[in-house]
Amino acid sequence: MNQNQIGKYRWVICALLFFATTINYLDRQVLSLLAPQLSAEFGWTNTDYANITAIFQFIYALSMLFAGRIIDKIGTKAAYTVAIAIWSSGAILHAYALPAGTLLSNIMAAVGLTVFPASIVGFMLSRAVLALGEAGNFPAAIKATAEYFPKHERSLATGIFNSGANIGAILAPLTVPLIAATWGWQAAFEIIGGIGFIWLVVWQIFYDKPESQKRMGDAERHYIIKDEVQQAVTSQAFRQNTPWIKLLNYRQTWSFMIGKFLTDGVWWFFLFWLPKYLESKYQMHQTDLIIPLMVLYSMTMVGSIGGGWLPAYFMGAGMAPYTGRMKAMFLIALFPLVVLLAQPLGFISSWVPIILIGIGASAHQAWSANIFTTVSDMFPKKAVASVVGIGGMAGGLGGVAVSKAGGWLFDYYKALGHIETGYTIMFSFCAIAYLLAWSIMKLLVPVHRDIYDL
């Protein structure tokens, strides 16, 4: 039976996940693009900015753990609805960060807890709400992919919806500086944050579980579930919500966790610190950043989709799914090594580090498309979001470590007059993180084994 006879409604769902991920990254990127302006307006140091970004990553990490469990419990449709409503509200809240921070600071001062200035407190609060909602995006998207796609199509579907992160990162520098220049930085948070509520309406109309989806034919429904029948029958241990401690008994869970912990921070670093790097190194400001960031994140879109295609190519050549995926991930892990040259060759032109970092960021998105898919490959659908949540927590904590380390390094070496040394150290970690992660993952899970076979 050819693809036209099977049907293609599952790709409509993939498109919905793509747009949700685009909005997800639009919302989180507004702050990084406005960071130079906000730092000047409120007198933030690099450490102050690191604290604001770190609170996002810390809350995101903790929320990911519970998001996966909640999504497995209440279902993909309801969970995505709650998640995007919360994060869109959090995105808009940034516009009111100063009055909110002033109020919260006064309350904290009344009980002797004054720690940060009002602007920092307000933005920390806004980032915390944003993180609370955004933590639901990837566990819900991976669960939706597991529900709507057979195993051999999941890495491609994941690569496609994951490329929404790159579209969001491209659209952000195109829109945020223009909105901020025209109506003020508060309007940038309000307008971008409001887009999520439009997506919610479309989601309510078009998403249902495959077995309840009236827009899908029986042929496509059978195509999706045919390789899950045995797993659904034999994985009785996952009929109910599986305790986290039980999931931690499996090497597959630890493989995913460690892979995320070591590599997620690299993406967070590129996302949150690249505009500040280009400003400090090349004196680029908001409008100067538009074309470089568009080029860089256009590259990452190719990496995301290409990373989803590569293991499918190896599988088509006869490799077992896990073997093909790990071979693809090893090849992908080699590309970030070029980031080692970003600082040494930066004297040639600002475009040299932009292109080299773009290659590294592209490799991350290719890696991300595959590491997420390892979960739906090996775990029953009932446990997918929970495992993704556990790994997401580990990735978020890795992001906190990278962000805090970056803030400290940049302030320390800036005081010495050598801030470029701080960036060299961070770029070195970004370059080797993937090979390190791949080696540990391969050591933990040398060959593929489905969980129900253990």
C-alpha positions, 0 to 999 in steps of 0.5 A, a space after each residue: 500500500 503506497 503513502 497516498 492510500 495510507 493517508 497523511 493526516 499524521 503530518 497535519 499533527 506534525 505541523 501543529 507540533 512544529 508551530 507550537 515549537 516555533 512559538 515556544 522558541 519565539 517566546 524564550 528568545 525575546 529576552 536574549 535579543 533585548 538583553 543588551 538594551 535591558 542590561 543598559 537600562 537596568 544596570 545588569 552585569 553578566 552575572 545578573 543576566 546569568 541569574 535571570 536565565 538560570 532561574 528559567 533553566 532551573 524551573 524548566 528542569 524541575 517542571 520537566 520532571 513533573 510535566 512528563 508525568 502530568 502529560 502521561 496522566 491527563 493526555 496530550 491534548 489537555 496537557 498541551 493546552 495547559 502548557 501553552 496557556 501558562 507559557 504564553 501568559 508568562 511571556 506577556 508577564 515580562 512586559 510588567 516585570 518591573 512593577 511585579 518585581 517591585 511588589 514582590 521585592 517589597 513583600 520580600 523586604 518586609 520579611 527580611 529577604 531582599 536579595 536582588 533589585 526589583 527589575 531582576 526579581 520581576 524578570 526572574 518571576 516572569 522567566 519562572 512562569 514561562 519555564 513552568 509552561 514551556 517545560 510541557 512542550 517537548 514531552 507533549 510533542 514527543 508523546 504526540 509523535 509516538 501516538 501518531 507515527 510508527 517507529 521508522 518515521 519518528 526521527 524524521 517527524 521529530 526533526 521536522 517539529 524540532 526545526 520549529 525551534 530554528 524558525 522561532 529563532 529566525 523570526 525572533 530577530 526579524 520581529 523583536 527589534 522592530 517591535 521594540 523600536 516602534 512600540 517599546 520593549 514591553 510591546 515585544 513581550 506582549 505581542 509575541 506572547 499573545 501568539 500562543 493563544 491563537 495556536 490554542 484554538 487551532 489545536 482544539 479543533 484538529 487534535 484528538 488521539 488517533 483512535 478518536 480522530 475522525 479526520 483519519 482513515 482506518 488505513 493510516 490508523 493501522 499503519 501507525 499502530 501496527 508495530 506497537 501491538 506486541 509492545 502494548 500487549 507485553 508491557 503490562 508494567 507500564 499500564 499504570 503510571 510507572 514510578 520514577 524510581 522504577 524508570 531509573 532502574 533502566 540504563 536506557 533512562 540514564 543514557 537519555 538523562 546523561 546525553 541531555 545533561 551534557 548537551 542541552 546546556 550548549 543550546 541554551 548557551 547559544 540561545 541566551 548568550 550569542 547576542 551578548 557575545 556578538 555585542 561584546 566582541 563585535 559591537 553589534 546591537 539589535 538591528 545589527 544582529 538580524 542578518 547574522 542570527 537569521 543565517 545562523 538559525 537557518 543553518 540549524 533548521 537544515 541540521 534538525 531535518 537532516 538529523 532526522 533523515 540520517 538515521 532513516 537513511 542508515 535503516 534503509 540501508 539495512 541497519 537495525 534502528 538503534 545501530 543506525 541511530 547511534 551511527 548517525 549520532 556519532 557522525 553528528 557529534 563530530 561537527 561541533 568540534 569546529 566551534 573550537 576555531 570560533 575564537 582563534 579565527 574570529 579576527 578574520 571577520 565576525 562571520 567566521 565565528 557566526 558560521 562556525 557556531 552555526 555549524 555547532 548549533 546545527 549539529 545540536 538540533 540534529 542530535 536533539 532530533 535523534 536523542 529524543 527519538 531513542 526514548 520512543 524507540 525503547 519505551 512503551 508509549 505510556 512511559 514516553 513523556 515521563 522519561 522525556 521529562 526526567 531527561 529534560 530535567 537533567 538537560 535543564 540542570 545542565 543548562 543552569 550549570 552552563 549559564 551560571 558558569 558562563 556568567 561567572 567566567 565572562 564577568 571574571 575575565 572582563 574584569 581582567 580585560 580578557 573576556 575573550 578567554 571566557 568565551 574560549 573556555 565556553 566554546 571548548 566545552 560546547 565543542 566536545 560535549 557531544 562526543 563525550 555524551 555519545 561515548 557514555 550513552 554507548 557505554 550504557 546501552 551498547 545494543 538496543 533492547 526494548 524495555 519489555 524484554 528486560 
